[in-house]
Amino acid sequence: MTGIDLKALITELADTIAAHADELTALDRAIGDGDHGLNMKRGFEAVRAETAALAEKPLPEALKAIGTKLVMTVGGASGPLFGTLFMTLGKELPAEPDRAELAAALAKSIDAVAARGKSQAGQKTMLDVLYPVQCAVAEGKSADEVAAAADAAAEATKPMKAIRGRASFLGDRSIGHMDPGARSAALITRAIAETLEPSA
């Protein structure tokens, strides 16, 4: 993970969320309040607006700044949760992390998200993608394999019954729908993976 191109990373994240904003909104309309796509797009566009300044920072400081911006601009529950993920990564990662350091930092960051959201794996949330992603990283999987694991994990939230978040109010009616936060986590994972290890 040495020599990460922060400009490319931020651009890929913002482009990916913008391209899928309508999809995320549709997913959230089914089991939430229908604003997830718009909120996530607003947050990552705010990050994009500060690309030049962020790209000059060391990786840990840039990640903390991205997390802070997401907390301030995304709104709803997603801002604090995704913000916590990036801020904790920034706190835990060295400037040029190796894979073991990334896996360890991811584990602590995901646990911080779980604590912030008072949730755990199996409750139809972004955690159901983030924990499998961390396992894939720790197992030495390639970037493509990590992204594929994230996509599969998001798909696997469909048959789950929501236990946490607004979707939990629907009870059994939440079954059969992909969790929008899980889908966002998968999109973010793929954007990062493709920036770190571009496809041939």
C-alpha positions, -999 to +999 in steps of 0.1 A: +000+000+000+029+023-004+026+054-026-012+056-025-025+082-050-050+101-028-063+121-057-072+090-076-087+074-045-109+103-037-120+107-073-128+070-076-148+070-044-168+101-053-174+089-089-185+055-077-210+068-052-224+094-076-228+067-103-248+045-079-267+072-060-300+064-076-295+027-069-288+034-032-318+057-030-340+029-045-327+004-020-333+028+009-368+036-004-377+000+000-366-004+036-356+030+049-365+067+043-352+070+008-324+095+013-293+072+015-281+077-020-285+115-019-268+117+015-238+096+005-234+115-028-235+148-009-208+136+015-184+123-011-189+154-033-179+174-002-148+153+001-141+156-036-142+194-033-112+192-009-092+168-030-062+191-035-058+198+002-064+162+012-039+148-013-011+168+003-017+152+037+000+120+049-024+090+045-035+088+082-043+126+083-062+124+050-083+095+062-092+113+094-101+144+074-123+124+050-140+108+080-147+141+096-161+156+064-184+126+060-197+130+096-204+166+089-221+163+055-237+128+049-264+132+075-286+105+091-269+074+107-246+068+077-225+100+083-213+090+118-209+053+108-189+058+076-171+087+092-161+066+121-147+040+097-124+064+079-114+083+111-105+052+129-085+039+099-066+072+100-059+068+137-047+032+134-028+031+101+008+042+096+017+064+067+028+035+045+010+004+058+016-032+048-012-057+045-009-070+081-012-034+094-041-027+071-059-059+083-053-049+120-065-013+114-096-025+095-105-048+124-103-020+149-121+004+126-150-020+120-153-027+157-155+011+162-184+013+137-201-016+155-197+003+188-209+035+174-240+019+158-246-005+188-248-033+162-231-065+152-228-088+122-260-106+112-283-076+118-285-065+081-261-035+082-229-023+066-211-045+092-222-076+072-200-064+044-171-049+064-163-080+085-160-103+054-139-076+037-115-075+067-113-113+067-105-113+029-077-087+035-063-107+065-063-139+044-042-122+017-068-121-010-062-100-041-079-066-045-103-082-070-111-110-045-117-085-017-141-065-039-159-097-049-162-107-013-178-073-006-203-076-034-213-112-023-217-100+013-240-072+003-260-096-018-262-119+013-281-092+033-312-097+011-326-127+030-317-112+064-342-097+087-332-062+098-325-059+135-309-025+136-316+009+119-348+022+104-353-010+084-358-029+117-392-012+120-404-032+091-397-066+108-402-094+083-410-070+055-373-061+055-365-096+042-358-098+005-342-064+002-305-056+001-294-033+029-284+001+014-256+006+039-242-028+030-243-019-007-225+014+000-198-004+020-194-028-010-191+001-035-166+019-013-146-014-010-145-019-047-135+017-054-106+014-030-096-020-043-096-008-079-075+023-070-049+002-052-048-026-077-062-014-111-075-042-134-054-050-163 
